[in-house]
Amino acid sequence: MSEEEAVAVETEEVAEEMVEQSELAYEPVFVTTTGGTLSNEMQTWDCTTDAVAICGPIMNHDEGVYSVEFHVDTMTSTNRNEFAGLLMHASSFGKYPPGCSGSGGLGWQAKPMGSDRSKDLYPDGKFASCRLTGDEQSMDGWNEGDVIKFEVDMFERVARFYLNGMVQPRQAHDLPSGIRFAVGRWTGQVKFTIVSLETSCLPPKAAGKLT
């Protein structure tokens, strides 16, 4: 095989992989990870290294309404260095979970095990200009066994957060375009399973969501 033919084959393989990831983005599976292992038909991510896992499609302004639910299967850290939230889409993701300095994301931080202290949202990078509403001390942190849900309305450019079915008092407004759902780990072991992933190209009132 000539060099030109080899390049053509490689280009075709990359294109096929991109199409496959685009299709998987609308399935309740993790489509990209920077560490850890996937199981349960790519619905579960287990990690003991600094890494992130991405799911869902790229969310752009005025294109849709999206939601994802994660079950927190395992969380062993006692210093709450686990995050879930949103990251800017990139050709390659780093090891920093959303919410960590340098991640360029918006992270909802875990609650320390054995503590009842409330946790807040942590914006970084392009999310630093987001307008956070609600009492900054009123948002609960999540823990092992919880179900956490994110609803993102890119028509209104707002994110809402749920813990075990209960809406949280904080919201993030003025979201940037080109974002993805993400979970991440900084210390200890974390294990997340995607419970559901939903998308709609209709505005909230027409879709019956986020009302």
Salt bridges, closest charged atoms under 4 A:
ASP50 OD1 - ARG185 NH1 2.58
ASP62 OD2 - ARG157 NH2 3.30
ASP73 OD1 - HIS71 ND1 2.49
ASP120 OD1 - ARG170 NH1 2.57
GLU151 OE2 - LYS149 NZ 3.24
GLU156 OE1 - ARG160 NH2 3.48
ASP174 OD2 - ARG131 NE 3.75
GLU198 OE1 - LYS209 NZ 2.75
